[in-house]
Amino acid sequence: MLKTPEEYVQSLRDLDPVVYIRGNRVESVADEPLLEPGVNAVAVTYEFALLPEYADTMTAVSHVTGRKVNRLLHINTSQNDLLKKLEMVRLLCRETGCAQRYLCHDALNALYETTHNLDLQFGTDYHVKFLTYLEYLQDADLTTCVAMTDAKGDRSKRPHEQHDPDLYLRIVSRDDGGITVRGIKAIVTGAPYTHEIIVLPTRGMTAQDEDYAVSFAIPIDTEGVELVSREAGRPGDPGAPFTSRYGQATAQIMFDDVFIPWDRVFLAGEWELAGSLTESFATHHRVSCIGARAGLGDMLIGASVSLAEANGLDPQKTGHVRDKISDLIKYVESSYACGVTAAVFGKETRAGNFIPDPVYSNIGKLLQGVHIYDIFRIVHDTAGGILVASPYPEDMQSPAVGEKLNRYLRAREDIPADYRVSVARLLEDITASYQGGWYSVISISGGGSPEATRLEVMRKYDIEERKSLAEKLSGA
Ligand SMILES: Cc1cc2nc3c(=O)[nH]c(=O)nc-3n(C[C@H](O)[C@H](O)[C@H](O)COP(=O)(O)OP(=O)(O)OC[C@H]3O[C@@H](n4cnc5c(N)ncnc54)[C@H](O)[C@@H]3O)c2cc1C
């Protein structure tokens, strides 16, 4: 049953997670002003699923239950599902900046595939347990965060080689009832205002790392779980027209000997498949990153054109502005095109769900990750200094100076100064404020570093086939 946005917010009040922000314990995440932009953004994923005009994009019929579900909880059963997911993420992110909940979709699809493969290889019963969990999430229309990235310690060392054994989350004991885990997941999107945590391993493992090969799901307020969160966006800042409304919190999640019952465990020591679980998640998730940054690109293209026009420059007629805007479009849509291609060339897994093509998923993510800085450079160049120098709304409306500011800051005669200043403030908010920095860092690091995507491209691209083509043509 689809929840309304209000029901989502209310359901957070039924939970009691341990969350700290700036040293203070949060009483109620649903009512915490520092988290409000994050809660608002996730609420939009509930709101849009109920709108008839978005029904096809935002919802799907679960092949497990036959019931209508939010597409963010759907298992892809076709290339069309993969494409719809990409479109959904763009739709949500052009409204909220970051939909956050798509991580859940990506983890569910990776677990669907990997639990099936685990059972085939090891005779375990993970898949049926996972299906029970999936049905629970779908029917209750819950939101989960995905905790994959460990603290990782010394990057040149494997989990078992670290100076402290808990720098990667690990199993510290097992009994008939379940497993007990200890450690930290170091960067987790939206964690405070989700219902559940899905934990995945962050890398491939060796036999000596078997205790680190672990995946499970638990309620966010499970005993022994503590979150240390950043605020979401720029809450309460009148100079932040967008990120005071919508934002994303990231949190550290610490697991202090947390007990996980077996029915919520999806990998426990089968190190051989830890890497393929990570890889499957990354392949789905990098397409989500492509959709998310296309949504950001939509905002940037629209605002850059609007500001150029307010400055008196017609982007269709002024040569260098035309070049800049067409470059912006090129960066945004070339990455998005890789997402579309990854969906269209998606393949059915042995488990029966569909996964995007990994080469195009990784190339699209690489393009948006490295070109975010080109995109921001163009936005800043096109806008001019007003981007960081516009007066605050209070000054534009002030009885003392408002009238004069509105007169002097008007550029093109038929466009009011307030329009120009408002668009400049939006661009500052998403490209040049603390949140602007945040958008560049999430673009380059979120979903994996550029190097991680390059490695995947080199692993998955059929280089041997290209070599044999060259040999055939050259007669070598
Ligand atoms: C805003 C934001 C939200 C995020 N949300 C989530 C989330 O919800 N869930 C989640 O699990 N993760 C999340 N992440 C984490 C993200 O996946 C990681 O930041 C990313 O995988 C890079 O890992 P890292 O930050 O530990 O950087 P590092 O791994 O430390 O990378 C830093 C640099 O070191 C290089 N490097 C690392 N290891 C090696 C090595 N062995 N050899 C050579 N070079 C190396 C990298 O290529 C990179 O250039 C989020 C990140 C951000 C910024």
The ligand as an SDF file (V2000), in Angstrom:
LIG
                    3D

 53 58  0  0  0  0  0  0  0  0999 V2000
   27.4950   12.8660   -0.5140 C   0  0  0  0  0  0  0  0  0  0  0  0
   27.8670   11.4140   -0.4940 C   0  0  0  0  0  0  0  0  0  0  0  0
   26.8990   10.4610   -0.2280 C   0  0  0  0  0  0  0  0  0  0  0  0
   27.2460    9.1140   -0.1260 C   0  0  0  0  0  0  0  0  0  0  0  0
   26.2770    8.2040    0.1980 N   0  0  0  0  0  0  0  0  0  0  0  0
   26.6370    6.9150    0.4330 C   0  0  0  0  0  0  0  0  0  0  0  0
   25.6650    5.9590    0.8750 C   0  0  0  0  0  0  0  0  0  0  0  0
   24.4780    6.2650    1.0110 O   0  0  0  0  0  0  0  0  0  0  0  0
   26.0800    4.7020    1.1580 N   0  0  0  0  0  0  0  0  0  0  0  0
   27.3730    4.3150    1.0140 C   0  0  0  0  0  0  0  0  0  0  0  0
   27.6850    3.1590    1.2880 O   0  0  0  0  0  0  0  0  0  0  0  0
   28.3240    5.1890    0.5720 N   0  0  0  0  0  0  0  0  0  0  0  0
   27.9790    6.4720    0.2930 C   0  0  0  0  0  0  0  0  0  0  0  0
   28.9270    7.3690   -0.1360 N   0  0  0  0  0  0  0  0  0  0  0  0
   30.3070    6.9340   -0.2020 C   0  0  0  0  0  0  0  0  0  0  0  0
   30.8930    6.7960   -1.5990 C   0  0  0  0  0  0  0  0  0  0  0  0
   30.4560    5.6090   -2.2060 O   0  0  0  0  0  0  0  0  0  0  0  0
   32.4070    6.8540   -1.4010 C   0  0  0  0  0  0  0  0  0  0  0  0
   32.7170    8.2020   -1.0610 O   0  0  0  0  0  0  0  0  0  0  0  0
   33.1880    6.4080   -2.6060 C   0  0  0  0  0  0  0  0  0  0  0  0
   32.9920    5.0420   -2.8680 O   0  0  0  0  0  0  0  0  0  0  0  0
   34.6880    6.6670   -2.3890 C   0  0  0  0  0  0  0  0  0  0  0  0
   35.1110    6.0830   -1.1810 O   0  0  0  0  0  0  0  0  0  0  0  0
   35.8410    6.9750   -0.0770 P   0  0  0  0  0  0  0  0  0  0  0  0
   35.0190    8.1800    0.1830 O   0  0  0  0  0  0  0  0  0  0  0  0
   36.1500    6.0880    1.0670 O   0  0  0  0  0  0  0  0  0  0  0  0
   37.1360    7.4790   -0.7740 O   0  0  0  0  0  0  0  0  0  0  0  0
   38.5100    6.7240   -0.8860 P   0  0  0  0  0  0  0  0  0  0  0  0
   38.2830    5.2760   -1.1500 O   0  0  0  0  0  0  0  0  0  0  0  0
   39.3640    7.0830    0.2620 O   0  0  0  0  0  0  0  0  0  0  0  0
   39.0770    7.3610   -2.2110 O   0  0  0  0  0  0  0  0  0  0  0  0
   39.8810    8.5440   -2.2160 C   0  0  0  0  0  0  0  0  0  0  0  0
   40.8690    8.4180   -3.3650 C   0  0  0  0  0  0  0  0  0  0  0  0
   41.7490    7.3090   -3.1170 O   0  0  0  0  0  0  0  0  0  0  0  0
   41.7330    6.4090   -4.2240 C   0  0  0  0  0  0  0  0  0  0  0  0
   41.8880    5.0440   -3.6910 N   0  0  0  0  0  0  0  0  0  0  0  0
   41.1380    4.4490   -2.7390 C   0  0  0  0  0  0  0  0  0  0  0  0
   41.5780    3.1970   -2.5060 N   0  0  0  0  0  0  0  0  0  0  0  0
   42.6190    2.9920   -3.3220 C   0  0  0  0  0  0  0  0  0  0  0  0
   43.5100    1.8950   -3.5440 C   0  0  0  0  0  0  0  0  0  0  0  0
   43.3970    0.7550   -2.8670 N   0  0  0  0  0  0  0  0  0  0  0  0
   44.4680    2.0310   -4.4820 N   0  0  0  0  0  0  0  0  0  0  0  0
   44.5980    3.1900   -5.1860 C   0  0  0  0  0  0  0  0  0  0  0  0
   43.7920    4.2610   -5.0140 N   0  0  0  0  0  0  0  0  0  0  0  0
   42.8200    4.1700   -4.0890 C   0  0  0  0  0  0  0  0  0  0  0  0
   40.3850    6.6320   -4.8920 C   0  0  0  0  0  0  0  0  0  0  0  0
   40.3880    6.2440   -6.2590 O   0  0  0  0  0  0  0  0  0  0  0  0
   40.2120    8.1390   -4.7130 C   0  0  0  0  0  0  0  0  0  0  0  0
   40.9090    8.8250   -5.7130 O   0  0  0  0  0  0  0  0  0  0  0  0
   28.5880    8.7100   -0.3200 C   0  0  0  0  0  0  0  0  0  0  0  0
   29.5510    9.6650   -0.6380 C   0  0  0  0  0  0  0  0  0  0  0  0
   29.2060   11.0020   -0.7230 C   0  0  0  0  0  0  0  0  0  0  0  0
   30.2770   12.0100   -1.0310 C   0  0  0  0  0  0  0  0  0  0  0  0
  1  2  1  0
  2  3  1  0
  2 52  2  0
  3  4  2  0
  4  5  1  0
  4 50  1  0
  5  6  2  0
  6  7  1  0
  6 13  1  0
  7  8  2  0
  7  9  1  0
  9 10  1  0
 10 11  2  0
 10 12  1  0
 12 13  2  0
 13 14  1  0
 14 15  1  0
 14 50  1  0
 15 16  1  0
 16 17  1  0
 16 18  1  0
 18 19  1  0
 18 20  1  0
 20 21  1  0
 20 22  1  0
 22 23  1  0
 23 24  1  0
 24 25  2  0
 24 26  1  0
 24 27  1  0
 27 28  1  0
 28 29  2  0
 28 30  1  0
 28 31  1  0
 31 32  1  0
 32 33  1  0
 33 34  1  0
 33 48  1  0
 34 35  1  0
 35 36  1  0
 35 46  1  0
 36 37  1  0
 36 45  1  0
 37 38  2  0
 38 39  1  0
 39 40  1  0
 39 45  2  0
 40 41  1  0
 40 42  2  0
 42 43  1  0
 43 44  2  0
 44 45  1  0
 46 47  1  0
 46 48  1  0
 48 49  1  0
 50 51  2  0
 51 52  1  0
 52 53  1  0
M  END
$$$$
